[in-house]
Amino acid sequence: MGAIVYDGECAFCIKQIQRIQKFDKKNQFMYDVRQNKNIIKLYPELKEFEDVDGLRFCSKDHVAFIGADAVYQIYSKLSPFYLLAWAYKIPGLNYVFKAIYAWIARNRYKFSAQCEDEVCEIPFNERKS
């Protein structure tokens, strides 16, 4: 069983996790928020990504993936998305998917209309919690 670790303070992120849960008919993932104070104890493989922003996926083999790589790992295990997930491995498309993920990640608070003051303009890892 793999684990998905996401930003529990982001409405857009939570909505995406709910979408994944809807398609996770086999209950193949555990879900946890990155704000969990015990997250590194639970998933020590995330230590190297502690200060990096992005969705995280920990495989059952204790390998960590982040960002677009995590999205690929997750959707390659979900029906019907696994039928298209192979496209991520195509070298040119891989770059495009990573760029799209980065753009969405930078703008995720805007997508959820969660902007207050200038919080959407500040990179997430620079915010004070």
N, C-alpha and C positions, 0 to 999 in steps of 0.2 A: 504494500500500500504506500502510495506517495503522499506527501504533505504539501499543501498550498499555503503559502504565507503571504498575506496581502496587507495593504494599508487600511486599517480599521477606522481611520478618521476621514476617509475619502468616500463620499456617497457614490461617485462613479465606480470606484473600485469595488465597493460592496455590491452594487448592482451587477457588475460583471461576475463576481463570485456566485451570486444567486443564479445567474444564467448558467454557469458551469455546473452548479449543484443540480439544476433542473435536468441537465443532460447526463449527469453522473448516475445513471440507473444502477450500476453495479457497485456503488459506494466504494470506489477505488481510491478516493482521496480523503485525507483528513484536512481540516481547515483551521487556520489560526491567524491571528493578527500579529503584525510585526511589532506592535506596541506591547505585546505580552513580555513582561520583565524576565520571564524564564525561557524566552525563545531560543537563545543560544545554548542553554542547557538541554532543551528538548531536541534541538537540531544543530549540533556543534559544527556541522558542515557549512552553516551559514556565517560562521565567524568572519570569513574573508569578505563577506558582503555586508557586514554590520553597518557601515557608513555609506552604502550605495543605495540609491533609490531604485525601486522597481519590484514587480511581482517576483516572488521566489517560488521555486519548486524543488522539493527534496525527494529524490527517488528512493525506492525501497533499498537501494544499494548505498545510500547515504552520499549521493552525489548531488551537489546543489547547482541549480540553473537560475539565472536571473533575467528579467526583461523578456525580450522576444524569444530567447531560448527557452524560458520557462513556459511561455504561451505555447510554443511548439510542443514541448513535452506533455503538456496537459491535453491539448486538443488532439494530439496524435493518439490518445487513448480513449477519446469520446466518439461515439457514433452520433451522427454521420460524418463528423469532421475529420476523422482519420482518413477518409477517402481523398481528402484534399491536402492533408498535412504534408505529404511528400514534397509539395511545391516549395516548402521552406528550405529544403536541402539543395535546391537549384542555386548555384553560386550567385548569379545576378539578382534573382528574386530574394534570396536571403538578405542581401544588402537593403533592398527596398522594404522588406518586412521589418527589419531592424530600424530603419529610418522612420517608418510609419509608427512603430511602437514608441520610439523616442518622442515623436511629436505628440502622440496621444498622452504619454506620461507627463510631458511638460504642461499640457493643457487640461488635465483631468479634472481639476477643480472648476474650470470654466464650463466643461461639459455637464457638470452636475449643478450648475448655478449656485455654487457654494462659495463664491468669492465675497469676501467682506474686506473693506478697506483695500489694501494692496496685497493681501495674502496670496492671491493667485499669481502675482508677479515675482514672488520670492521662491527660489528653488526649494523643494520640500526639505532636503537635508540641511538647509540653513535656517529653518524655522525653529523657534523656541517652543518646546512643548510644555 
